Amino acid sequence: MPRSSPPSPPSPSPLADGLRFAFGTLTVLPVRVHRWDRAAARGGMLCAPVAGLVVGGCAAGLGLLLLLLGAGPLLAAVASVAVPAALTRGLHLDGLADTADGLGSGKPAEDALRIMKQSDIGPFGVLTLVLALLAQVAVLAQLYAGSWARGALAAVVSAVAARLALTLAARAGVPAARPEGLGAAVAGVVPKGAALALAIGVPAAAGAAGACLGGYDGARAAFAVAAGAGGAEVLLRRCLRRFGGVTGDVFGAVAETAAVTALVVLALGR
């Protein structure tokens, strides 16, 4: 009788493919992406908040380490802002700057998209980038000065809010502005029902985490994530009207917008 061939190894699960896609495309962590099809992109964008949790945890960890070593809250805040930038190669910040230049150019969509693809950064981009980074550092410095735990929570919440914004921007019905690039690869891959579930579930999870510091902190954390998603949605709709769809730069811009919005909410009323 002929020998039967050995069974082939099981293929990775959709969850594993999604996590690989999320960490392989949204961070610089050494994760190899095995699949680049729409199914993997869908799983990856659904797992984006998980990547945000890891990024935020790293940001909070470095900030807390510096506080433990005797650094002041300002330096800890700068470090916590630097970590997400480093773990994304600055792509989200670059996207924010490019999107600001495109929106501020006042040119037709095709010309604005061409401006966004250029390697240099214009005045709108520089101003937006500076203000966004200053806002993040200012809020985290304020929170670290008041409580190391609330500062760490804010670093994590803002990173998760940023990646939730990516998931929501990739929902069905949101078209790509160009036929190529990462924006086209993930545009419209997330079913609306799944996007709605995460829009409810992620703020609830943030609220549960914040509740460890008290009920008020739990409610504030949940509202911060929801507000971050709302701020990102306002920008997304503006970009859809202006550019006719999303690009990789727009995804970066909505992520940074959500992060800043969430942090500002956490700073208010302290």
N, C-alpha and C positions, 0 to 999 in steps of 0.2 A: 504494500500500500504506500502511496506517496505521503511524504511527511506533510503535515499541515503547517502552514506558515504561522509564526508566532503572532499573537494578537498585537495589533498596533496600539501604541500608548494612547490613553484617552486625551481628547483635545481639551484645552482649557475651557472652563465654564464661561458663560456670558458675563458673569460677575467679574471673573478674573480678567477677561478681555477689557471690560469697562474700566476696571481699576488701572490696568496697565495703560490704557489710552489716556485716562485722566492724569496720572502721574507722569507719563512719558511726554505729554504735550503741554501740560500746564505747569510743570516744574522742571528743574534741572536734575532731579534725583535720578540715579542710574537705573532706570526701568526701561526694559526693551519692549517696544510695541510690536506685537506679532501681526495684528490685523489693522488695516486702514479702511475697511469698508464702512458703510453707513450703520450697520448693526453695532460695530465696535464704537463708532463715534457716538451713537445713541447711548450706549452704556457708559462711555467716558463722560459725557456731559451730565448724565444722571449722577455719576459719582464725583462730580466736581466739588460739591461741598465737603466730601471726605478729604480731598486734596487740600481744601482750605483749612480743615481742622488740623492737618499735619503742619502746614505752613504756619498757621497761627500759633500752634504749640511751640514750634521752633522759635518764632519771634518772641513769644512770652518767655520762653526758657532763657534766651540770651539776655533779655531785659532783667529778669530776676537774678541771673548770675551776676550781672554787673552791680545790681543793688546789694547783693550779698557781699560782694567784694569791696563795697564802700563807695561806689559811684553814686552820683546824684541822679534824681529823676529825669533830668533833661538828657543826660547821656544814655540812660536806659531807654528813653523814648526814641532817641535817634537810632539806637541799635535795633529796637523792635520794628521800626519803619524800614531799616536797611535790609533786614532778613527777607521779607517777602520780595523786595526788589531783586535781591541776589538770587533767590530761589526761582525767579521767573526770568532771569537775565534782563530784567528791566523792560520786558516786552509789554506789560500792561501799562507802565508809565509812558513808554514810547507810543503806544496806541492812544493814550489820553492826549498826548501832545499833538500827534498827527491828526486826530479827530478834531481837536480845537482849531488847528490850522485850516482844516477842510471846511468846518462850519463857519469860521470867521472870514473865509476868503470872499464870500459873497458871489462866487462864480457858479456857473451851471454844474450840475452833478458830475458830468464827465470830467470837467476841468478840476473840480474839487477833489475827486478821487485820484487824479493825477498828482495833485499837490500832496496828498496824503502818502503817496508811494515814494516821494522824494526822500533822500537820506537826511537832508538838513531839517532843522526845526525853525519855524518862523516865530514872530513875536507873540501871536496868540498862544502857540504851543508852549513857549517858554514861560509866559505869565501863568497859564493854567497849571503847568507842572510845578512851579515854585509855590503857588498858593495851595495846591493840593498837599504837597509835602509839608509845608509849614503847618497846615491845619492838622495833619496827622500827628506831627511831633508835638504840637501845642496841647492837643487833647491827651495824648498818652503821658506827657510830662505832668499835666494836671492830675491825672488819675493815679499815676505812680506816686506822686507826692502825697496824695491823700491816703492811699491804701495799695500795697503791692498786689494784693489779690484782685482788686478792681482793675488795676492797670493790666495785669495779665489776662483777666477775662476780656477786657476790651480788645487786646491784641488778637485774641482768638476769635471773638465775635466778628470783628471787622474783616478778618480773612475769610471766615465762613460766609459772611454776607456777600463779599466780593465774588466768591465762586458760585453762590446761589444765583447771583445776577447773570453769570455766564449760562447756567442751566436754563433760566427763564428766557434769555435772549436767543437760545437755540431751539425754542419751541416751534411746533408746526405752525405754518402760516407766515413765518418771518423769512423773507427771501434773502438770498445773497445778492450783493451789489455787483459782484464780479464772478465769473465762472471758475476762477482759480483761487488758490490760497486756502488757509485754514478756515477762513470765514465761510467759504463755499462748502468745505468738507463737513462742517457741523451745522450749517444753517438748516433749520426746520427738522432736525432729527428727533427732537424730544416730543413725544405725544402731549397734547394739551392736558389730558387727565393727569399724567405723571408730573407735569410741570406744576399743576395746581396742587397736587398732593405734597410736593416738596415745598411749595410756597407757604403751605400751612404747617407742615411737619418740621421744617428746619427752624423757624422762629419758635415753635413750641419746644424743641430740643434746647435751643439757646436759653429759653426762659427757665427750663428745668435746671440747666447748669448754673445759671445766675441765681436761682433760688437757694443754692448752697450758701450764698452770702446774705440771704434775706429775701423776703417776698418782694420788696420794692426793687431790688436788684434783678430779680427774676423777670418781673414785668418790664423793666427798662431794657434788659437784654433782648427779650422777645420783640419789643417794639423797635429796637434799634435795627434788628435784622429785617423786619418788615419795612421799616422806613428806608433802609438801604436798597431793598428791592424796588420800592416805589420811586426813589430818586433815579435809579438806573433805568426804570421803565420810562420815565419822562425823557431822559436822554435818548433812549432807544427809539422812541416814537419820533423824536426830532430828527434823528439820523435816517430813519425810514422815509420820512417826508423829503429830506434834503438829498439823500444819496440813492434812494430807491431800494435799499437793502442794507445788509450788514457786511462788514469786512472784518478781518482779523484785528484791525485797529479799533473798530467800533466795539468789538468784544473786550479789548483791553480797557477802553474808555468806560464802558458800563461797569466793569469790575472795580476800577478805581473810584468811580462815582459812588458806588454802593459802599465801599470801604470808608470813604470820607463821611458820607451821610450817616452811617452807623456810628462812627466815632463822635460826630457832633451831637447826635442824640444822647449818647452816653455821658457827654460832658455837661449837658444842660441840667439845671436844677441842683447842682452839687453845692 
